[in-house]
Amino acid sequence: MSKPPAKTPKKPGKRQPAPKKSGPSLLARLGRWLTLATMTGAVLWSVLFFAFAPPMPDTSTLWEARKSPGATFFAADGTVIARRGAFNGALIPASHLPDHLPHAVIATEDRRFYDHFGMDIFGFARALVSNVRAGGIVQGCSTLTQQLAENLFLTPTRTVTRKLQELMLAIWLEARLSKDEILTLYLNRVYLGAGTYGVEAAARKYFGKSARQVTLPEAALLAGLLKAPSRYAPTNNLKRSRARAAQVLKNMVAAGYLTAKQAKAAIRAPAKLARGSAAGGSRYFIDWIQERLPSLIGDPPADLLVTTTLDSAMQRAAEIAVETNLKRDGARRKIGQAALVAFGPSGEMRAMVGGRSYAKSPFNRAAQAYRQPGSAFKPFVYLAALEAGMTPRDIVHDEAVKIGKWRPRNFNKKYLGDVTLETALAKSLNTVAVKLSERVGRNKVIATARRLGISSGLTKHASLALGVSDLSLVELSAAYAPLANGGLGIIPHGILEVRTRSGRLLYRRTGSRGPRVVSQRHIAQMNQMLSAALTSGTGRRAKPKNRPAAGKTGTSQNFRDGWFIGYTADLVAGVWVGNDDNTPMRKVTGGQTPALIWRNFIDGASTGLPARALVDSPQIARSMGDSPSRKAQDSDDVVEQITSILSKLFATMQDGAASDTAFPESEERETTD
């Protein structure tokens, strides 16, 4: 029996190699890491979402417009003159709009809109590289969905937390809405300037048509507003808006939505604004009446329709008169600003120009600026003298006057000797006005001014007669209205009716007749004297072409302010010129540029109106001025007693509080004109 072969002995110190074990493949390991990363990301996302995301609303509520009530303002003839506040148009699905409108928006704001999930990774990377290279923020990366999330849920505050919330909300929107739904929401909720939200409201505001009907140039203009709605709004700067629209058209070519030929054709025929959509001078008027709305209706319950007293033709005449005269005289006479107001005889504001350019300065110089009226205050002195028993034919002596340390002088430093009251007012003699004020008493002059509607503080110094107390143009012009309407006090107003958009009446003005504040006899006498100012006095340049008028010039110390306040049978109008910084003009008096603006306005605003005599014409005054009948005298005595009672009640209805301010006896003041 043979033996089994002997085993070969192992060599000491040498280990045998271990058998190989089969492990997971590279693909399996990669899958494991991806799963782990996904789970970690999901956990991290959940933590971030619940830590930073705001409460999520029901998606059905996203289609509801949420905004503060806006207001549409109409002129007296029913034409729209302005819209204020937020306005949403009817919601229009993106699929119902012309293709070039959503294409213009996508090409400019989010070219990869249909390819991302709410965040554009490639766009983010591209923006990051550009910003790093530039050393600052030169390119954004927010998608349309992110912009919509901000618009619907967030404030525009720029913080890391808010940006995280925006991103989370964008992804949430993408998960719950289709791309077309997101685009529809965006186009109907985005702000497009001039108080409009959504393409429908903007199209109607700028072009007077539905967004369903916008042309390619109009669509490009709307899309261009998204970058900076207020800056590019065509109502503020049409040239800038069109330049931006041209860039949008080039973007559409780059995105493949247009050919270069189509874009060039659209650039050559840019969008035009609808008539009346451009912002005009009526914005000063709208500001003025908006301040008064809350006192009439309280907090607005819904969008408002406000019918105003503004006359569109007269407003345009006012703007032309101011613009034409400032273009001629502004630079050479150092006139920086001008303002104009016009009332109907009952106090209804027909036109208002608050400055040269609302876009450059919304400060309303007609209502908010308080300046010295100079001699335009003198009618209150003369009315007080008439009510004290004097007549236009009474003789007064024009001579040097000294009151304490104050020596008022006439504009030309000359004295005329004996003159009638009519001549003294027509030629705006300072010394006579001061003498009359001292004769009847300063308190009587102040009471007369108060009765006619002056509510601002009035000095009790002798210089009161020369108009050294600051007044607004609206206030002073309205105080002339009783001289034009037969002696009735007025309250300046600009609102006739307020309704909600659904038609519910919130306010309607009923009756404008105020109390009698001046007797008819004295009205006739004042008309006689103030008419002479336009025929033979300082206001000759203001005389209209073909209708009777009366008025008074005013110039403050060192030519800082120039005024003309006057009236016809149909209108009371006031003009002021000067500089916002109170620097002197180049020897401009009220009888120069202000008088010319006034005449140009009256001529333009009165087109088509019959020429009518002033109420209680000067002929009546001459027949009753020096020797009124006993019956007329008794009647006027009764009127003045009633006036004294009613005017106190009427004064409480005026805007603003009245207060008297002392004027130092030692200070010398002189007004001109």
C-alpha positions in Angstrom: 0.0 0.0 0.0 1.6 3.2 -1.0 1.8 6.2 1.3 0.2 9.5 0.5 2.6 12.1 -0.7 4.1 14.2 2.0 2.8 17.9 2.3 5.3 20.5 1.3 6.2 22.4 4.5 5.4 26.1 4.6 8.4 28.4 4.7 8.6 30.1 7.9 8.0 33.9 7.9 6.0 34.0 4.7 2.1 34.7 4.8 -0.1 33.3 2.2 -2.3 35.8 0.3 -6.0 36.0 1.6 -8.7 35.1 -0.8 -10.3 38.1 -2.5 -13.8 39.2 -1.3 -16.4 40.6 -3.8 -17.6 44.3 -2.6 -20.2 46.8 -3.8 -19.6 48.3 -7.2 -18.7 51.9 -7.9 -22.3 52.5 -9.2 -23.7 51.1 -6.0 -21.5 53.3 -3.8 -22.5 56.4 -5.9 -26.1 55.5 -5.4 -25.6 55.1 -1.7 -24.0 58.6 -1.5 -26.7 60.2 -3.6 -29.4 58.6 -1.4 -27.6 59.9 1.7 -27.2 63.4 0.2 -30.9 63.5 -0.9 -32.0 62.5 2.6 -29.7 65.1 4.2 -30.9 67.7 1.7 -34.5 66.9 2.4 -34.0 67.1 6.1 -32.0 70.4 5.7 -34.7 71.8 3.4 -37.4 70.9 5.8 -35.6 72.6 8.7 -35.0 75.7 6.6 -38.5 75.7 5.3 -40.2 75.5 8.7 -37.7 77.9 10.1 -37.9 80.7 7.5 -40.9 80.2 5.3 -44.0 82.3 6.1 -47.4 80.6 6.4 -48.6 79.2 3.1 -52.0 80.4 1.9 -54.6 78.4 0.0 -53.6 78.6 -3.7 -57.2 79.7 -4.6 -56.6 83.0 -2.7 -53.7 83.9 -5.0 -56.1 85.0 -7.7 -57.7 87.6 -5.5 -56.4 91.2 -5.9 -55.4 92.7 -2.6 -54.7 96.4 -2.4 -55.7 99.7 -0.9 -58.6 101.5 -2.6 -57.6 103.8 -5.5 -59.4 106.8 -6.9 -60.3 108.0 -10.4 -60.7 111.8 -10.8 -62.9 113.4 -13.4 -63.1 117.0 -14.6 -66.4 118.7 -14.4 -67.3 117.6 -17.9 -66.7 113.9 -17.1 -63.3 113.4 -18.7 -60.7 111.5 -16.7 -58.0 113.7 -15.5 -56.1 111.5 -13.1 -55.9 108.2 -11.3 -54.4 107.8 -7.9 -53.6 104.8 -5.7 -53.5 101.1 -6.7 -55.5 99.8 -9.7 -55.9 96.3 -10.8 -57.4 95.4 -14.2 -59.6 92.4 -14.9 -57.6 89.2 -14.7 -56.7 87.9 -18.2 -55.1 84.4 -18.7 -51.7 84.6 -20.4 -53.1 82.4 -23.2 -55.6 85.1 -24.0 -53.0 87.8 -24.5 -51.1 88.5 -27.7 -48.1 86.3 -27.9 -45.7 89.2 -28.1 -46.7 90.4 -24.6 -45.6 87.3 -22.5 -42.7 86.8 -25.0 -41.5 90.3 -24.3 -41.6 89.7 -20.5 -39.9 86.3 -20.7 -37.2 87.5 -23.0 -36.4 90.4 -20.7 -37.0 89.0 -17.2 -36.5 85.2 -17.3 -35.4 83.6 -20.6 -35.2 80.1 -19.0 -38.7 80.4 -17.4 -40.0 77.1 -18.9 -36.8 75.2 -18.0 -36.3 75.8 -14.2 -38.1 74.7 -11.1 -38.4 78.2 -9.5 -34.7 78.8 -9.2 -32.5 79.1 -12.3 -29.2 77.3 -11.3 -27.5 78.3 -14.5 -28.7 81.9 -14.2 -27.5 82.0 -10.6 -24.0 80.7 -11.6 -23.8 83.2 -14.4 -24.8 86.1 -12.2 -22.4 85.0 -9.5 -19.5 85.0 -11.9 -20.4 88.4 -13.3 -20.8 89.9 -9.9 -17.5 88.5 -8.6 -15.7 89.8 -11.7 -17.3 93.3 -11.3 -16.6 93.4 -7.6 -20.3 94.3 -6.9 -23.9 93.5 -7.8 -24.2 94.1 -11.6 -26.6 91.3 -12.5 -29.6 89.7 -10.8 -30.8 86.2 -11.0 -34.4 86.2 -9.7 -36.8 84.2 -11.8 -40.3 85.3 -12.7 -41.5 82.8 -10.1 -39.2 84.4 -7.4 -40.5 87.9 -8.4 -44.1 86.7 -8.1 -43.3 85.2 -4.7 -42.0 88.5 -3.5 -44.9 90.4 -5.0 -47.5 88.1 -3.4 -46.0 87.3 0.0 -43.0 89.4 0.9 -41.7 92.9 1.5 -39.0 94.3 -0.8 -36.5 94.3 2.1 -33.1 92.9 1.0 -31.9 90.4 3.6 -30.5 86.9 3.5 -33.6 85.6 5.3 -36.0 87.3 2.9 -34.0 85.9 0.0 -34.3 82.4 1.4 -38.0 82.9 1.9 -38.4 84.1 -1.7 -36.6 81.0 -3.0 -38.7 78.6 -0.9 -41.9 80.3 -1.9 -40.9 80.1 -5.5 -40.3 76.4 -5.4 -43.6 76.0 -3.5 -45.4 77.9 -6.2 -43.8 75.8 -8.9 -45.0 72.6 -7.1 -48.6 73.7 -7.0 -49.2 75.7 -10.2 -48.5 75.2 -13.8 -46.1 77.4 -15.7 -49.0 79.1 -17.5 -50.7 79.7 -14.2 -47.6 81.3 -12.8 -47.2 83.5 -15.8 -50.8 84.5 -15.7 -50.5 85.5 -12.0 -47.3 87.4 -12.7 -48.7 89.4 -15.6 -51.8 90.3 -13.7 -50.2 91.2 -10.4 -46.9 92.9 -11.2 -46.6 96.7 -10.6 -46.2 98.7 -13.9 -46.0 102.3 -12.7 -48.6 105.1 -12.3 -50.5 103.1 -9.7 -51.3 100.3 -12.0 -51.0 96.6 -11.2 -51.1 94.1 -14.0 -50.9 94.4 -17.8 -54.7 95.1 -18.2 -54.7 98.1 -15.8 -51.4 99.4 -17.3 -52.6 99.0 -20.9 -55.8 101.0 -20.2 -53.8 103.7 -18.3 -51.1 104.2 -20.9 -52.8 103.2 -24.2 -56.5 103.5 -23.5 -57.1 99.8 -24.6 -57.3 96.3 -23.2 -54.1 94.3 -22.9 -55.7 91.9 -25.3 -55.2 94.5 -28.0 -51.7 95.8 -27.4 -49.3 96.0 -30.3 -45.7 94.8 -30.4 -44.2 98.3 -29.5 -46.8 98.7 -26.7 -46.0 95.2 -25.3 -42.3 96.1 -25.4 -42.9 99.3 -23.5 -44.9 97.4 -20.8 -42.2 94.8 -20.4 -39.6 97.5 -20.1 -41.3 99.0 -17.1 -40.6 95.9 -15.0 -37.0 96.9 -14.4 -38.0 100.2 -12.6 -41.7 101.1 -13.0 -41.5 104.6 -11.6 -38.3 105.5 -13.5 -39.5 104.2 -16.9 -43.2 105.1 -16.6 -44.1 106.8 -19.9 -46.2 109.4 -18.0 -43.0 110.6 -16.3 -40.5 110.3 -19.2 -41.7 109.0 -22.5 -38.3 109.2 -24.2 -36.7 107.1 -21.5 -39.6 104.6 -21.6 -39.2 104.2 -25.4 -35.4 103.7 -25.1 -36.1 100.9 -22.7 -38.7 99.4 -25.0 -36.1 99.3 -27.8 -33.8 97.2 -25.5 -36.7 94.8 -24.8 -37.2 94.3 -28.6 -33.5 93.5 -29.0 -33.9 90.9 -26.1 -36.8 89.3 -28.0 -34.5 88.9 -31.1 -31.8 87.3 -28.9 -34.4 84.9 -27.4 -35.7 83.9 -30.9 -39.1 85.5 -30.5 -38.6 88.1 -33.2 -36.5 88.6 -36.3 -34.1 91.6 -36.5 -36.3 93.1 -39.2 -39.4 92.9 -37.0 -37.6 94.5 -34.1 -36.3 97.4 -36.2 -39.8 98.1 -37.6 -41.2 98.2 -34.0 -38.4 100.6 -32.9 -39.2 102.9 -35.8 -42.8 103.1 -34.8 -42.7 103.3 -31.0 -45.8 103.2 -28.7 -47.8 106.3 -28.3 -49.7 107.3 -25.1 -53.4 107.7 -25.2 -54.7 111.2 -25.1 -55.0 112.4 -21.5 -52.7 109.7 -20.0 -49.6 112.0 -19.8 -49.2 113.6 -16.4 -50.1 117.2 -16.6 -50.3 120.2 -14.3 -53.6 119.0 -12.9 -51.6 116.9 -10.5 -51.2 119.9 -8.2 -55.0 120.2 -8.2 -55.4 116.5 -7.5 -53.0 116.7 -4.5 -55.0 119.6 -3.2 -58.4 117.8 -3.3 -56.9 114.5 -2.1 -56.0 116.2 1.2 -59.7 117.1 1.6 -61.2 113.7 0.7 -60.9 112.1 4.2 -62.8 115.0 5.8 -65.7 114.3 3.4 -66.0 110.5 3.3 -63.6 109.1 6.0 -61.6 106.0 5.0 -62.6 104.9 1.5 -64.4 101.6 1.5 -63.6 100.8 -2.1 -62.2 102.3 -5.3 -63.6 105.8 -5.7 -64.9 107.9 -8.6 -64.4 111.5 -7.8 -66.1 114.2 -9.9 -64.2 117.5 -9.5 -64.8 121.2 -10.4 -61.8 121.4 -12.7 -62.4 122.7 -16.2 -60.0 121.0 -18.6 -60.0 123.8 -21.1 -59.3 126.4 -18.4 -56.6 124.2 -16.9 -54.8 124.0 -20.2 -55.2 127.8 -20.7 -53.6 128.3 -17.2 -50.7 125.9 -18.1 -50.1 127.7 -21.4 -50.2 131.1 -19.8 -47.6 130.2 -17.2 -45.4 128.3 -19.5 -45.4 131.0 -22.2 -44.6 133.9 -19.9 -41.9 132.0 -17.9 -40.2 130.9 -21.1 -40.0 134.6 -22.2 -39.2 136.2 -18.8 -38.0 133.5 -16.5 -34.2 133.6 -17.2 -33.8 137.2 -18.0 -36.0 138.4 -15.1 -34.7 135.8 -12.7 -38.2 134.3 -12.1 -37.8 130.7 -11.0 -41.5 129.7 -10.3 -45.0 130.8 -10.9 -48.5 129.7 -9.7 -52.0 130.3 -10.8 -55.5 129.6 -9.4 -58.9 130.3 -10.9 -62.3 130.0 -9.2 -65.9 130.3 -10.3 -67.8 133.0 -8.5 -69.1 130.4 -5.9 -65.6 129.2 -5.0 -65.4 126.2 -7.3 -61.7 125.7 -8.4 -61.5 125.7 -12.2 -57.8 125.6 -12.7 -54.6 125.3 -10.6 -51.0 125.5 -11.5 -48.7 124.9 -8.5 -45.3 125.4 -10.3 -43.4 125.0 -13.5 -43.0 121.2 -13.3 -44.7 118.8 -11.0 -42.2 116.0 -11.9 -39.3 118.2 -10.7 -41.1 119.6 -7.7 -44.6 118.5 -6.4 -44.6 121.4 -3.9 -47.8 123.3 -4.5 -46.9 127.0 -4.6 -50.6 127.9 -5.1 -51.7 126.3 -1.8 -48.7 125.5 0.3 -46.5 128.6 -0.2 -47.1 131.6 2.1 -45.6 134.8 0.8 -46.1 138.6 1.3 -48.8 139.8 -1.1 -47.7 143.5 -1.0 -50.3 145.9 -2.5 -52.6 143.0 -3.4 -53.8 143.3 0.2 -54.9 146.9 -0.1 -58.4 146.2 -1.3 -59.3 145.1 2.3 -58.0 148.5 3.5 -60.1 150.4 1.0 -63.2 148.3 1.7 -62.8 149.0 5.4 -62.6 152.7 4.5 -65.8 152.5 2.4 -67.6 150.7 5.1 -66.5 153.5 7.5 -68.4 156.0 5.3 -65.9 157.1 2.7 -66.5 157.0 -1.1 -64.3 156.5 -4.2 -64.6 160.2 -4.9 -63.4 161.4 -1.5 -60.1 163.3 -1.5 -57.0 162.2 0.4 -53.6 163.8 0.5 -50.7 161.8 -0.8 -47.7 162.9 1.3 -44.8 161.6 3.3 -46.0 159.7 6.4 -44.2 158.8 9.6 -45.6 156.3 12.1 -43.3 155.9 15.0 -39.9 155.1 13.4 -41.5 153.8 10.2 -41.7 155.9 7.1 -43.6 154.2 4.3 -42.9 155.5 0.8 -44.5 155.2 -2.6 -42.9 152.9 -5.2 -41.6 155.8 -7.3 -40.6 157.8 -4.2 -43.0 160.6 -5.4 -46.1 162.1 -3.9 -49.2 163.3 -5.9 -50.8 165.5 -3.3 -54.6 165.5 -3.4 -56.1 162.4 -5.0 -59.3 160.5 -4.9 -59.6 157.1 -3.2 -60.1 155.6 -6.7 -56.9 157.1 -8.0 -54.9 156.2 -4.9 -55.9 152.5 -5.2 -55.5 152.4 -9.0 -52.0 153.8 -8.7 -51.2 151.8 -5.6 -50.1 154.7 -3.4 -48.5 153.2 -0.2 -48.8 156.3 1.9 -52.6 156.7 1.3 -53.2 153.0 2.1 -51.4 153.4 5.4 -53.2 156.7 6.3 -56.6 155.0 5.5 -55.7 152.0 7.7 -54.8 154.3 10.6 -57.9 156.3 10.1 -60.4 153.4 10.2 -58.3 151.3 12.6 -56.1 148.3 12.0 -58.5 146.0 13.8 -61.2 147.1 11.4 -59.0 146.2 8.4 -58.2 142.9 10.0 -61.8 142.2 10.6 -62.7 143.1 7.0 -60.0 140.7 5.7 -61.2 137.9 8.0 -64.8 138.4 6.9 -63.8 137.9 3.2 -61.9 134.7 4.1 -58.4 135.6 5.2 -57.5 133.2 8.0 -53.7 133.4 8.2 -52.0 135.5 10.8 -52.0 139.2 10.2 -49.7 141.7 11.8 -51.1 144.5 13.9 -48.3 146.9 12.9 -49.0 149.9 10.7 -47.4 148.0 7.8 -50.5 145.7 7.8 -51.9 148.0 5.0 -49.0 147.2 2.7 -49.4 143.4 2.8 -46.4 142.3 4.9 -48.3 139.3 6.3 -47.7 136.0 4.6 -50.7 134.5 2.7 -51.2 131.7 0.2 -52.4 132.3 -3.4 -55.5 130.2 -2.9 -56.4 132.1 0.3 -55.9 135.6 -1.1 -57.6 134.9 -4.5 -60.6 133.4 -2.7 -60.9 136.5 -0.6 -61.5 138.5 -3.8 -64.4 136.3 -4.8 -67.1 138.3 -2.8 -66.1 141.3 -4.9 -66.9 139.3 -8.0 -70.1 137.5 -7.0 -72.0 140.4 -5.5 -70.8 140.2 -1.9 -71.2 136.5 -0.9 -68.5 134.6 1.1 -67.1 131.5 -0.5 -65.2 128.4 0.6 -62.7 127.2 -2.0 -63.6 123.7 -3.1 -62.8 121.2 -5.8 -65.0 118.2 -5.2 -68.6 117.9 -6.5 -69.3 114.2 -5.9 -67.7 111.0 -4.7 -69.0 107.5 -5.5 -67.6 104.0 -5.2 -66.9 102.1 -8.4 -70.1 100.2 -7.9 -72.1 103.4 -7.9 -72.8 104.0 -4.2 -73.0 107.7 -3.4 -70.6 108.8 -0.6 -70.7 112.6 -1.0 -72.4 115.2 -3.0 -71.9 119.0 -2.7 -75.2 120.7 -2.2 -75.2 124.5 -2.6 -72.3 126.8 -2.6 -74.0 130.1 -1.5 -72.3 131.6 1.5 -73.4 134.4 3.7 -73.4 138.0 2.5 -70.1 139.5 3.7 -70.1 142.8 1.7 -73.1 145.0 0.9 -74.0 145.6 -2.7 -73.3 149.3 -2.5 -69.7 148.7 -1.4 -69.3 145.9 -4.0 -70.2 148.4 -6.7 -67.7 150.9 -5.3 -64.9 148.4 -5.1 -65.5 147.3 -8.6 -65.3 150.9 -9.7 -61.9 151.4 -8.1 -60.4 148.1 -9.0 -61.6 148.5 -12.6 -59.6 151.7 -12.7 -56.5 149.8 -11.7 -56.7 148.0 -15.1 -57.6 151.1 -17.2 -55.4 153.8 -15.7 -53.4 152.2 -12.9 -50.6 149.7 -12.2 -52.6 146.8 -13.7 -52.9 148.1 -17.3 -51.1 145.1 -18.7 -53.7 142.8 -17.2 -56.7 144.3 -19.1 -58.4 141.5 -21.1 -59.2 142.0 -24.8 -62.9 142.1 -24.8 -64.5 141.9 -21.3 -64.8 144.1 -18.2 -62.4 143.1 -15.4 -61.0 144.4 -12.1 -58.0 143.5 -10.0 -54.9 144.6 -8.1 -51.2 144.2 -8.5 -48.9 143.3 -5.6 -45.1 143.4 -5.2 -43.2 142.5 -2.0 -40.1 144.1 -0.7 -37.0 143.9 -2.9 -39.0 142.2 -5.7 -39.2 138.9 -4.0 -42.9 138.3 -4.9 -45.0 139.5 -7.8 -48.8 139.1 -7.7 -51.9 139.9 -9.7 -55.4 139.1 -8.3 -58.4 139.9 -10.4 -61.8 138.9 -11.6 -64.4 139.1 -14.4 -68.1 138.3 -14.2 -67.2 134.6 -14.6 -63.8 134.0 -13.0 -61.7 135.0 -10.1 -58.0 134.3 -10.8 -54.7 134.9 -9.0 -51.1 134.7 -10.1 -47.9 134.7 -8.1 -44.3 134.7 -9.4 -41.1 134.4 -7.4 -38.3 132.1 -6.3 -38.5 129.2 -3.9 -35.4 130.3 -2.0 -36.9 133.8 -1.6 -34.2 135.5 -3.6 -35.1 138.8 -5.4 -36.2 138.8 -9.0 -34.9 141.3 -11.5 -37.2 144.2 -10.7 -40.4 142.3 -11.5 -43.5 143.9 -10.2 -47.1 142.6 -10.1 -47.9 144.8 -13.1 -45.5 143.0 -15.3 -45.1 139.2 -15.7 -47.9 138.4 -13.2 -50.3 140.8 -15.0 -49.4 139.3 -18.4 -49.9 135.7 -17.2 -53.3 136.8 -15.8 -54.4 138.4 -19.0 -53.3 135.5 -21.2 -55.1 133.1 -18.9 -58.4 135.1 -18.9 -58.3 135.6 -22.7 -57.7 131.8 -23.2 -60.2 130.6 -20.5 -63.0 133.0 -21.6 -63.0 131.8 -25.2 -66.6 131.3 -26.2 -68.0 133.0 -23.1 -70.1 136.2 -23.6 -68.6 139.4 -22.3 -70.6 140.4 -19.2 -70.5 143.4 -17.0 -69.2 143.0 -13.5 -71.8 142.3 -10.8 -73.0 145.7 -9.5 -71.1 147.6 -12.2 -69.2 150.9 -11.6 -72.2 152.8 -13.2 -74.3 151.8 -10.2 -71.5 152.9 -7.9 -71.3 156.3 -9.5 -75.1 156.8 -9.1 -75.1 156.0 -5.5 -71.5 156.5 -4.3 -71.7 160.1 -2.9 -75.4 160.5 -2.1 -77.1 157.1 -1.6 -80.8 157.2 -1.1 -82.1 156.8 2.4 -83.7 153.5 1.5 -80.5 152.1 0.1 -78.6 153.3 3.2 -81.1 151.7 5.6 -80.9 148.5 3.6 -77.2 148.4 3.7 -77.2 149.0 7.5 -79.4 146.0 7.9 -77.1 144.0 5.6 -74.0 144.9 7.6 -75.6 143.9 10.9 -76.5 140.5 9.4 -73.1 140.3 7.9 -71.4 140.8 11.2 -73.2 137.8 12.6 -73.0 135.5 9.6 -69.4 136.3 8.9 -68.3 135.0 12.3 -70.1 131.8 11.6 -68.6 131.6 8.1 -65.0 132.2 9.4 -65.2 129.0 11.4 -65.7 127.1 8.1 -62.5 128.3 6.6 -59.5 126.0 6.5 -56.7 126.9 8.9 -56.6 128.7 12.2 -56.4 132.5 12.4 -53.9 134.1 14.6 -52.4 137.6 14.9 -48.7 138.2 15.1 -47.0 141.3 16.4 -44.7 143.3 14.1 -41.8 145.1 15.8 -42.4 148.9 16.0 -38.7 149.6 15.3 -38.4 147.5 12.1 -38.8 149.3 8.8 -40.7 147.6 6.0 -41.6 148.9 2.6 -43.6 147.2 -0.1 -43.6 148.3 -3.7 -46.2 148.8 -6.5 
